[in-house]
Each structure stands twice: as C-alpha cells, then as structure tokens.
C-alpha cells in the first residue's frame, strides 16, 4: 500500500461541503454498481439482522480461546467462496499464521462432507467416493491460502508479518494467476497471532505488543480500502470471569491487548460456546434465556454495526459435524414463543 505523508497530497484529506457531497455521490454510485461485492453474513436466516460487509469495511469476530473463532472464520470464508458469482474473476484470501495449510484444507474438505475432521487429520478415509467428490468441489473454490505448509522450515513463520502479508496479497492479485484477479474478501485469523513486524516503529518493550495490534488494526482497515474488498478479522478476547450456570460472552471492550480494535472496526460480533463455560447437559442462563448445554451449541452477539441500528441481539447457533454453522431453530423458536406470550 502506498505510504505517503498527508502533506504530499493535501487535497486528498481536505473537503469543503461541495466536495464532500461530490464524494458522497461517487460513493453511492460505487455502492449501486457493486452490490454484488458486498459480503453477506454466512447464515441466511440471520441476514436480515447482520448487515453485509461492504468493500472498504472491516468486521471483527471475537471469542475466548477454543470457542470456535477459527471455525467460524473458516465457515464464513467457505460460504463467501461458494456464493461468489460464477462470472467474477475474483478470489477469497485466507490468512492464518498458526495453522498449517494442510490443516486448513482438511477443514474445507470436511465442510464438503469428505468425512469426520478428526479421522481425516489422522489419515483415515471412511468413504473414498465422498472424499474424491469433496476434493473436486473444494478444489473448485476460489480460495487462496496465505500461510505455512507443514514442509516449510520454521524460519519461514517469522516472515508472515503483516507488511509481507500485504505484499503476498498484492502478488496474488497481480501475478499469481495467468491474468490479474480481483480480491473479493480477506479473512485474517487472528489479529493477535500476526508475528512481530520489523517494518513498523517500535516502542518500549512493554508497549510493543499492544501497539502492534493497534497498528495492525489500522493497516487491515487500510487494506480493505486499498484492495477495495471486505476484510474479516478474528480477534481473541481476554479470559472472562466464570459464573456458575452463566454463559460467558465477550463484551464490547474485551478484545485482548487493546480496546482500539472494537473502537475502530465497522462490525463487532462476539461468539461463545456454552460448553466452554459449563458442562454438556447442564442448564445455563444467558440474559433471560435458560437452555441446555449441548456439545455443538454456539451463541453470537452483535455489538456494533456502524451506521445500522441492529445491535445488542444474540442468537443461538449449532455447529454441524462438518463444521458448517446454522441457526438453532428449535431453541430460537422456543425463545420467540416465550417472548410473545
């Protein structure tokens, strides 16, 4: 991304009202012509509440460790790839600096019903015909992974800091394929896991990690504008205090390291798996709802949707065995029935 001082191009930063109105008209025309570029929420039943993420915007999904943060980001990326218009020459970029490419692709194969992910990870294929069909359908997805392969030397990991990741996305867009492609969306898992970036200014040792997360947040937001695409960022929340039989759902300011991320992102969603706050089979409370803890239950809450009124609501979800996510219709219908009586 170009890195110029504001003083080099002052006219890009100063707007009187007529020039501001002209910029609004240009933006409105861009949005009208590019509705197909909006990234829809991956659960169709909830698209009425969770608004699309548009080119130039960022959405953040936060969760405590081991609460399906990576799984939800992967599911959304897969949904985005499957719903891209066939005539578009564009790709979905997935960035993961913790999991090997082989692990991520196995997850995609599982979502295409190749088999149980645990079995696939251990090399067990129980239905060869389904596995081959999954290879064909998953192989056709316009997804590009940026990360490490299991065969790489460990020293490669340090090179996947954000400055280089941006260069790799640019290379993918311009040079990786026979012809240039458009970046349809970028998925980052997760912001605190991005390695130390030697190309940004350093502060004191105590401040380095917090400031890097802040700077990475700014640069990811700029990447959304530079590549003219939505950017979805996973973020780890701090460890929350446990209350007996209560669901621990991250709040607005619970992103680990800094509150800068929720303050600047365009969308902020929290997810939580009840079984991580209690035991499967127990009754648990969340707000004014009491429900039974299940092995595959998940809740999502919308904290922020810039420019929209739809915030504050939570919805029960289920994670299917293949890693896809759906509204828990039985629990949701029961909640709605109680609310209307």
VENKA-V982459 format. One record per residue. N is the residue number from 1. SS is DSSP state (helix for helix, strand for strand, loop for the rest). Layout:
n->[N,N]
ss->[SS,SS]
//
This chain:
n->[1,2,3,4,5,6,7,8,9,10,11,12,13,14,15,16,17,18,19,20,21,22,23,24,25,26,27,28,29,30,31,32,33,34,35,36,37,38,39,40,41,42,43,44,45,46,47,48,49,50,51,52,53,54,55,56,57,58,59,60,61,62,63,64,65,66,67,68,69,70,71,72,73,74,75,76,77,78,79,80,81,82,83,84,85,86,87,88,89,90,91,92,93,94,95,96,97,98,99,100,101,102,103,104,105,106,107,108,109,110,111,112,113,114,115,116,117,118,119,120,121,122,123,124,125,126,127,128,129,130,131,132,133,134,135,136,137,138,139,140,141,142,143,144,145,146,147,148,149,150,151,152,153,154,155,156,157,158,159,160,161,162,163,164,165,166,167,168,169,170,171,172,173,174,175,176,177,178,179,180,181,182,183,184,185,186,187,188,189,190,191,192,193,194,195,196,197,198,199,200,201,202,203,204,205,206,207,208,209,210,211,212,213,214,215,216,217,218,219,220,221,222,223,224,225,226,227,228,229,230,231,232,233,234,235,236,237,238,239,240,241,242,243,244,245,246,247,248,249,250,251,252,253,254,255,256,257,258,259,260,261,262,263,264,265,266,267,268,269,270,271,272,273,274,275,276,277,278,279,280,281,282,283,284,285,286,287,288,289,290,291,292,293,294,295,296,297,298,299,300,301,302,303,304,305,306,307,308,309,310,311,312,313,314,315,316,317,318,319,320,321,322,323,324,325,326,327,328,329,330,331,332,333,334,335,336,337,338,339,340,341]
ss->[loop,loop,loop,loop,loop,helix,helix,helix,helix,helix,helix,helix,loop,loop,loop,loop,helix,helix,helix,helix,helix,helix,helix,helix,helix,helix,helix,helix,helix,helix,helix,helix,helix,loop,helix,helix,helix,loop,strand,loop,loop,loop,loop,helix,helix,helix,loop,loop,loop,loop,loop,loop,strand,loop,loop,loop,loop,strand,strand,strand,strand,strand,strand,loop,loop,loop,loop,loop,helix,helix,helix,helix,helix,helix,helix,helix,helix,helix,helix,helix,helix,helix,loop,loop,loop,loop,loop,loop,loop,strand,strand,strand,strand,strand,strand,strand,loop,loop,loop,loop,helix,helix,helix,helix,helix,helix,helix,helix,helix,helix,helix,loop,loop,loop,loop,loop,helix,helix,helix,helix,helix,loop,loop,loop,loop,loop,loop,helix,helix,helix,helix,helix,helix,helix,helix,helix,helix,helix,helix,loop,loop,loop,strand,strand,strand,strand,loop,loop,loop,loop,loop,loop,loop,helix,helix,helix,helix,helix,helix,loop,loop,helix,helix,helix,helix,helix,helix,helix,helix,helix,helix,helix,helix,helix,helix,helix,loop,loop,loop,loop,loop,strand,strand,strand,strand,strand,strand,strand,strand,loop,helix,helix,helix,loop,loop,loop,loop,loop,loop,loop,loop,loop,loop,loop,helix,helix,helix,helix,helix,helix,helix,helix,helix,helix,helix,helix,helix,helix,helix,helix,helix,helix,helix,helix,helix,helix,loop,loop,loop,strand,strand,strand,strand,strand,strand,strand,strand,loop,loop,loop,loop,loop,loop,loop,loop,strand,loop,loop,loop,loop,loop,loop,loop,loop,strand,loop,loop,loop,loop,helix,helix,helix,helix,helix,loop,loop,strand,strand,strand,strand,strand,strand,loop,helix,helix,helix,loop,loop,loop,loop,loop,loop,strand,strand,strand,strand,loop,loop,strand,strand,strand,strand,loop,loop,loop,loop,strand,strand,strand,strand,strand,strand,strand,strand,strand,loop,loop,loop,loop,loop,loop,loop,loop,strand,strand,strand,strand,strand,strand,loop,loop,loop,loop,loop,strand,strand,strand,loop,helix,helix,helix,helix,helix,helix,helix,helix,helix,helix,helix,loop,loop]
//
